[in-house]
Structures are given as C-alpha cells and as structure tokens.
Amino acid sequence: MNSHRKPRSAGSPFTQRAVRLGLFAAGVAGVATAVPAQAATAAPHAAVASDHVFSHADRAHHTQADDSFTVRQFGTVNAAAVRNQANAVSAGCSADDDCRSVALSFQIVTFAGARTHLNAVNLSDATNERCTGCQTLAGAYQFVVSTPTPFTFDRGTQRQLADIHRRLDELSRSSLPAADLKSRVDALAGEVTDVLHDAVAKAPKGDARPDVTMHRHLDGWPGH
C-alpha cells in the first residue's frame, strides 16, 4: 500500500501561515533568540525562535506521542521570526495491528514595539506510510501577543498556563479517538486564548491596542 498524504492546496492559509507587520527585515537569522522574562524591558533587538515536535510510530513502537508547550517573551523587538511545527508519522502497521502517532505543539510568543517586523509561520503534517487503520494526528497552535509596551506574565497567568500544559501532556498520552482528541485540544487552545486576553488586559497601556492572534493547523488520519 502506497504512502498516504493529504492533498495540499498552494493557497491554503493554514498549511503555512505567515504574518508580517511592515516589511520583514532581511538577515535576522543568527541574531539574538528569545530573552528571559526578566529582561523584557531591554533595548529593542531582533529575535528568532523555532519549536518543532515530531512523533513516529511503527510496528516496533505502536503508540508514540510527543507534545510541546513553550512560552517565549521577547520584550521590545524591532524584528522577529517565529516558527511552530508539528509532524506525526505512522508507518508499516495494519488494521489488525494498528499504530497511533500524536504530535502537538503549542507556542506562545509575546513582543512589544510600535513598528515590529514579524514573520510568524505555523504548520503541521500527519502522514500514514503503508499503515492501514492507523491514527495519526499533528496539531500546531501558535499564539502571538503584541503590546505597545513590554510586560511579563504574572504568577497567576503562569499558573494557568502551567495547568493547561499539564492537561495537554495528559491528552497527548491518552487513548482517545482522533476525533475526540482534536476537539479536546481545540478546547485547550481556546483556554489559552482566554488566559492571554486576560493577561494583556492588565498590561501597561500605550498608543496601540494589545492584540492576541491564534494560528491553528490540524492534520490527521482518519481525516477530519
């Protein structure tokens, strides 16, 4: 049986999601990465961050799952390139001896600045390779928070995000059917969005309004 891969549309807004504010400054690769929360008030700088989760299940390892939940607070930046990716593969199993592969990546990025040049990419891919009846799910969720002036998450926000992270770990290791897992992970993403909106409401005010944007892409077998 040949490898199965979902058809891709070149114009799909979810397969690769890019957001630009202004013209992205060339050559930011190789410059400073995300700064610690306590350094969020440092001078403007450029930042690069990449998070990638990969899971591979086969006849030797029937159930494989991995997830990531990262929080990156850049402070004031004049350019940023952020990438979030999840890939899951199930290979060589059968309907009588099926595999399960789950990869989930949550990335939270905050930055401040009036004219920040941002390039944000969020994508996922789930592949069945000669794997009849297998369950394969890849989900990428990217949350971009922009504020006019720097701020850091308080302890209450950190506790809420840590609790969501714990529940994401539990879901990724669960035996829920793929359809149920998708809806439960989407619900967690909605909770993250609510927590972030509450957090920016307490951020220092400025000329521009704070903004929270979520980029979501889910890919999986059986299909949606």
C-alpha beads as a LAMMPS data file, in Angstrom:
LAMMPS data file: protein, C-alpha beads

224 atoms
223 bonds

1 atom types
1 bond types

-500.0 500.0 xlo xhi
-500.0 500.0 ylo yhi
-500.0 500.0 zlo zhi

Masses

1 110.0

Atoms # bond

1 1 1 0.000 0.000 0.000
2 1 1 1.440 3.370 -1.000
3 1 1 2.115 6.209 1.379
4 1 1 -0.909 8.356 2.156
5 1 1 -0.557 12.104 2.282
6 1 1 -3.334 14.654 2.252
7 1 1 -3.501 16.753 -0.933
8 1 1 -2.130 20.239 -0.404
9 1 1 -3.531 23.414 -1.824
10 1 1 -0.878 26.013 -2.616
11 1 1 -3.238 28.728 -1.461
12 1 1 -4.209 27.129 1.851
13 1 1 -3.964 29.725 4.637
14 1 1 -3.434 27.048 7.297
15 1 1 -0.734 24.802 5.826
16 1 1 1.740 27.652 6.200
17 1 1 0.567 30.772 7.954
18 1 1 2.744 33.879 7.694
19 1 1 2.024 37.246 9.273
20 1 1 4.001 40.368 8.511
21 1 1 3.841 43.753 10.193
22 1 1 5.705 46.167 7.939
23 1 1 8.481 44.791 5.714
24 1 1 10.373 41.953 7.367
25 1 1 13.991 42.911 7.917
26 1 1 16.341 40.662 5.948
27 1 1 19.042 38.747 7.731
28 1 1 17.508 38.298 11.162
29 1 1 18.608 34.658 11.309
30 1 1 21.548 34.289 13.615
31 1 1 20.674 37.233 15.839
32 1 1 19.507 37.060 19.444
33 1 1 16.884 34.488 20.417
34 1 1 14.096 34.888 22.961
35 1 1 15.123 36.829 26.045
36 1 1 14.239 35.796 29.603
37 1 1 11.121 37.349 31.108
38 1 1 13.186 39.473 33.499
39 1 1 14.958 41.056 30.512
40 1 1 11.731 42.057 28.779
41 1 1 12.473 45.761 29.226
42 1 1 15.847 45.592 27.462
43 1 1 16.644 47.699 24.410
44 1 1 14.939 46.752 21.117
45 1 1 16.536 43.779 19.392
46 1 1 15.797 41.136 16.771
47 1 1 14.724 37.649 17.817
48 1 1 14.366 34.189 16.294
49 1 1 12.529 31.189 17.781
50 1 1 11.606 27.765 16.420
51 1 1 9.653 24.931 18.062
52 1 1 9.200 21.536 16.402
53 1 1 7.510 18.353 17.661
54 1 1 7.927 15.026 15.842
55 1 1 6.350 11.634 16.557
56 1 1 6.922 8.363 14.682
57 1 1 5.010 5.127 15.349
58 1 1 5.710 1.745 13.709
59 1 1 5.439 -1.984 14.371
60 1 1 8.240 -1.780 16.939
61 1 1 6.662 1.200 18.718
62 1 1 2.907 1.067 18.181
63 1 1 1.977 4.113 20.263
64 1 1 4.092 7.244 20.159
65 1 1 3.167 10.741 21.351
66 1 1 5.000 13.975 21.966
67 1 1 3.893 17.483 22.808
68 1 1 5.457 20.856 23.470
69 1 1 4.189 23.951 25.272
70 1 1 6.621 26.860 25.016
71 1 1 6.313 30.448 26.229
72 1 1 8.722 32.977 24.747
73 1 1 8.591 36.579 25.963
74 1 1 10.792 38.709 23.725
75 1 1 10.224 42.123 25.276
76 1 1 10.728 45.067 22.911
77 1 1 11.843 43.918 19.465
78 1 1 12.178 45.587 16.088
79 1 1 12.185 42.280 14.137
80 1 1 11.166 38.710 14.966
81 1 1 10.938 35.411 13.094
82 1 1 8.986 32.662 14.865
83 1 1 8.150 29.165 13.632
84 1 1 5.989 26.433 15.135
85 1 1 5.676 22.956 13.613
86 1 1 4.231 19.523 14.423
87 1 1 4.828 16.330 12.408
88 1 1 3.387 12.864 13.069
89 1 1 4.078 9.656 11.136
90 1 1 2.581 6.155 11.377
91 1 1 4.376 3.521 9.313
92 1 1 4.095 -0.161 8.445
93 1 1 1.156 -1.210 10.650
94 1 1 -2.109 -2.916 9.711
95 1 1 -5.793 -2.764 10.615
96 1 1 -5.313 -5.780 12.913
97 1 1 -2.137 -4.312 14.412
98 1 1 -2.608 -0.569 14.080
99 1 1 -0.383 2.308 15.186
100 1 1 -1.064 5.640 16.870
101 1 1 1.146 8.700 16.468
102 1 1 0.379 12.109 18.008
103 1 1 2.417 15.329 17.813
104 1 1 1.111 18.561 19.376
105 1 1 2.943 21.867 19.624
106 1 1 1.694 24.968 21.455
107 1 1 3.860 28.070 21.031
108 1 1 3.188 31.358 22.833
109 1 1 5.182 34.405 21.744
110 1 1 4.933 37.908 23.204
111 1 1 6.621 41.035 21.939
112 1 1 6.308 44.802 22.251
113 1 1 7.013 47.619 19.854
114 1 1 5.275 50.178 17.685
115 1 1 6.686 49.016 14.341
116 1 1 7.820 45.429 14.846
117 1 1 8.655 43.444 11.706
118 1 1 7.192 39.987 12.359
119 1 1 7.346 36.778 10.339
120 1 1 5.288 34.028 12.022
121 1 1 4.963 30.550 10.473
122 1 1 2.737 27.765 11.839
123 1 1 2.322 24.377 10.145
124 1 1 1.659 20.689 10.727
125 1 1 1.689 17.446 8.770
126 1 1 0.353 13.946 9.530
127 1 1 1.437 11.043 7.313
128 1 1 0.427 7.379 7.092
129 1 1 3.045 5.241 5.367
130 1 1 1.665 1.791 4.475
131 1 1 -0.399 1.993 7.661
132 1 1 -3.993 0.752 7.282
133 1 1 -6.335 1.759 10.097
134 1 1 -3.732 3.834 11.923
135 1 1 -4.488 7.021 13.845
136 1 1 -2.102 9.877 13.145
137 1 1 -2.572 13.444 14.377
138 1 1 -0.380 16.532 14.151
139 1 1 -1.527 19.829 15.637
140 1 1 0.268 23.179 15.681
141 1 1 -1.107 26.109 17.684
142 1 1 0.729 29.424 17.661
143 1 1 -0.339 32.347 19.852
144 1 1 1.149 35.755 19.030
145 1 1 0.702 38.514 21.620
146 1 1 1.666 42.077 20.722
147 1 1 1.542 45.006 23.139
148 1 1 2.639 48.638 22.821
149 1 1 4.952 48.371 25.855
150 1 1 6.766 45.374 27.385
151 1 1 5.156 43.252 30.080
152 1 1 5.673 39.823 31.615
153 1 1 3.119 37.254 32.719
154 1 1 2.304 37.454 36.418
155 1 1 2.252 34.377 38.662
156 1 1 -1.471 33.866 38.202
157 1 1 -1.107 33.728 34.415
158 1 1 1.893 31.425 34.704
159 1 1 -0.062 29.031 36.937
160 1 1 -2.974 28.950 34.482
161 1 1 -0.665 28.232 31.544
162 1 1 1.166 25.541 33.537
163 1 1 -2.168 23.841 34.275
164 1 1 -3.085 23.859 30.571
165 1 1 0.358 22.439 29.759
166 1 1 -0.222 19.604 32.251
167 1 1 -3.578 18.759 30.665
168 1 1 -2.040 18.869 27.169
169 1 1 0.516 16.279 28.333
170 1 1 -2.313 14.079 29.605
171 1 1 -4.241 14.381 26.339
172 1 1 -1.252 13.557 24.155
173 1 1 -0.689 10.338 26.167
174 1 1 -4.383 9.405 26.231
175 1 1 -6.075 6.726 24.126
176 1 1 -8.897 8.999 22.957
177 1 1 -10.046 8.507 19.351
178 1 1 -8.518 11.074 16.995
179 1 1 -11.812 12.976 16.525
180 1 1 -12.278 13.366 20.281
181 1 1 -8.649 14.305 20.769
182 1 1 -8.945 17.076 18.191
183 1 1 -11.928 18.652 19.938
184 1 1 -10.286 18.408 23.372
185 1 1 -7.065 20.007 22.129
186 1 1 -9.064 22.763 20.430
187 1 1 -10.778 23.418 23.752
188 1 1 -7.392 23.785 25.468
189 1 1 -6.313 26.233 22.755
190 1 1 -9.441 28.259 23.486
191 1 1 -8.475 28.359 27.155
192 1 1 -5.007 29.636 26.247
193 1 1 -6.560 32.418 24.181
194 1 1 -8.792 33.451 27.100
195 1 1 -5.848 33.466 29.519
196 1 1 -3.794 35.614 27.145
197 1 1 -6.627 38.101 26.637
198 1 1 -6.932 38.449 30.405
199 1 1 -3.179 38.920 30.699
200 1 1 -2.907 41.707 28.112
201 1 1 -5.851 43.498 29.720
202 1 1 -3.523 44.037 32.686
203 1 1 -0.542 45.102 30.536
204 1 1 0.680 48.738 30.526
205 1 1 -1.402 50.901 28.204
206 1 1 0.012 52.637 25.150
207 1 1 -0.961 54.289 21.885
208 1 1 -1.804 50.961 20.199
209 1 1 -4.218 48.320 21.435
210 1 1 -2.768 44.962 22.569
211 1 1 -3.550 42.058 20.251
212 1 1 -3.783 38.273 20.657
213 1 1 -3.775 36.154 17.480
214 1 1 -4.001 32.367 17.285
215 1 1 -2.789 30.401 14.259
216 1 1 -4.096 26.829 14.179
217 1 1 -3.411 23.880 11.916
218 1 1 -4.555 20.283 12.485
219 1 1 -3.744 17.419 10.136
220 1 1 -4.708 13.815 10.751
221 1 1 -5.765 10.311 9.778
222 1 1 -8.566 9.316 9.830
223 1 1 -9.496 12.535 8.083
224 1 1 -11.355 15.472 9.594

Bonds

1 1 1 2
2 1 2 3
3 1 3 4
4 1 4 5
5 1 5 6
6 1 6 7
7 1 7 8
8 1 8 9
9 1 9 10
10 1 10 11
11 1 11 12
12 1 12 13
13 1 13 14
14 1 14 15
15 1 15 16
16 1 16 17
17 1 17 18
18 1 18 19
19 1 19 20
20 1 20 21
21 1 21 22
22 1 22 23
23 1 23 24
24 1 24 25
25 1 25 26
26 1 26 27
27 1 27 28
28 1 28 29
29 1 29 30
30 1 30 31
31 1 31 32
32 1 32 33
33 1 33 34
34 1 34 35
35 1 35 36
36 1 36 37
37 1 37 38
38 1 38 39
39 1 39 40
40 1 40 41
41 1 41 42
42 1 42 43
43 1 43 44
44 1 44 45
45 1 45 46
46 1 46 47
47 1 47 48
48 1 48 49
49 1 49 50
50 1 50 51
51 1 51 52
52 1 52 53
53 1 53 54
54 1 54 55
55 1 55 56
56 1 56 57
57 1 57 58
58 1 58 59
59 1 59 60
60 1 60 61
61 1 61 62
62 1 62 63
63 1 63 64
64 1 64 65
65 1 65 66
66 1 66 67
67 1 67 68
68 1 68 69
69 1 69 70
70 1 70 71
71 1 71 72
72 1 72 73
73 1 73 74
74 1 74 75
75 1 75 76
76 1 76 77
77 1 77 78
78 1 78 79
79 1 79 80
80 1 80 81
81 1 81 82
82 1 82 83
83 1 83 84
84 1 84 85
85 1 85 86
86 1 86 87
87 1 87 88
88 1 88 89
89 1 89 90
90 1 90 91
91 1 91 92
92 1 92 93
93 1 93 94
94 1 94 95
95 1 95 96
96 1 96 97
97 1 97 98
98 1 98 99
99 1 99 100
100 1 100 101
101 1 101 102
102 1 102 103
103 1 103 104
104 1 104 105
105 1 105 106
106 1 106 107
107 1 107 108
108 1 108 109
109 1 109 110
110 1 110 111
111 1 111 112
112 1 112 113
113 1 113 114
114 1 114 115
115 1 115 116
116 1 116 117
117 1 117 118
118 1 118 119
119 1 119 120
120 1 120 121
121 1 121 122
122 1 122 123
123 1 123 124
124 1 124 125
125 1 125 126
126 1 126 127
127 1 127 128
128 1 128 129
129 1 129 130
130 1 130 131
131 1 131 132
132 1 132 133
133 1 133 134
134 1 134 135
135 1 135 136
136 1 136 137
137 1 137 138
138 1 138 139
139 1 139 140
140 1 140 141
141 1 141 142
142 1 142 143
143 1 143 144
144 1 144 145
145 1 145 146
146 1 146 147
147 1 147 148
148 1 148 149
149 1 149 150
150 1 150 151
151 1 151 152
152 1 152 153
153 1 153 154
154 1 154 155
155 1 155 156
156 1 156 157
157 1 157 158
158 1 158 159
159 1 159 160
160 1 160 161
161 1 161 162
162 1 162 163
163 1 163 164
164 1 164 165
165 1 165 166
166 1 166 167
167 1 167 168
168 1 168 169
169 1 169 170
170 1 170 171
171 1 171 172
172 1 172 173
173 1 173 174
174 1 174 175
175 1 175 176
176 1 176 177
177 1 177 178
178 1 178 179
179 1 179 180
180 1 180 181
181 1 181 182
182 1 182 183
183 1 183 184
184 1 184 185
185 1 185 186
186 1 186 187
187 1 187 188
188 1 188 189
189 1 189 190
190 1 190 191
191 1 191 192
192 1 192 193
193 1 193 194
194 1 194 195
195 1 195 196
196 1 196 197
197 1 197 198
198 1 198 199
199 1 199 200
200 1 200 201
201 1 201 202
202 1 202 203
203 1 203 204
204 1 204 205
205 1 205 206
206 1 206 207
207 1 207 208
208 1 208 209
209 1 209 210
210 1 210 211
211 1 211 212
212 1 212 213
213 1 213 214
214 1 214 215
215 1 215 216
216 1 216 217
217 1 217 218
218 1 218 219
219 1 219 220
220 1 220 221
221 1 221 222
222 1 222 223
223 1 223 224
